């Protein structure tokens, strides 16, 4: 299985701050990576696919980059509604695997 | 737009079989281009992919669960189902059904069902 390692596991930032989450794959997955947002008590919601493509309707403050084994997810200006846990997920290989999640809180 | 809804018992006894159904509305499960998937989340933990089924009946299961998992599809009802046998407390989780979109070179899970909590307890 491809292991996905996210860091940090949690972070606290102020409204308006730039927030960055990293995701590292245990092997080269090209750009076959998605990012999801999960709010408490809700199902995950796709934000970014193919490492850097924003799903239609998702605010432009969210962005993703990277390829190979190292990926980055950024919120350019943190908003109160962005409080959630964020997961990366690889689709280069089966079984599909997710990172352990990064919980984002407001300071 | 396409919506998914899980249904099934919220409480299962140890050693029994967990059975859940996902009903798809707003689109046909037979339209192709999608894997119909099950994913679970242990309380307070991350996401674990269980497996998928294609409308034709082709399946793929996570090797970690393969010996206990069966996913089936009923195209006439626009539903797909999960059976997990010989459950233990370690199978207590929120179970999600999700559609994996098969784009030209990319895949993603969208949409997801709301999730259903299944507790394994006597």
Interface residues (C-beta under 8 A of the other chain):
Chain A: X1 X32 X34 X36 X42 X43 X44 X45 X46 X49 X50 X53 X55 X87 X89 X91 X94 X95 X96 X97 X98 X99 X100 X101
Chain B: X37 X46 X47 X48 X49 X51 X60 X62 X63 X64 X96 X98 X100 X103 X105 X106 X107 X108 X109 X110 X112 X113 X114 X115
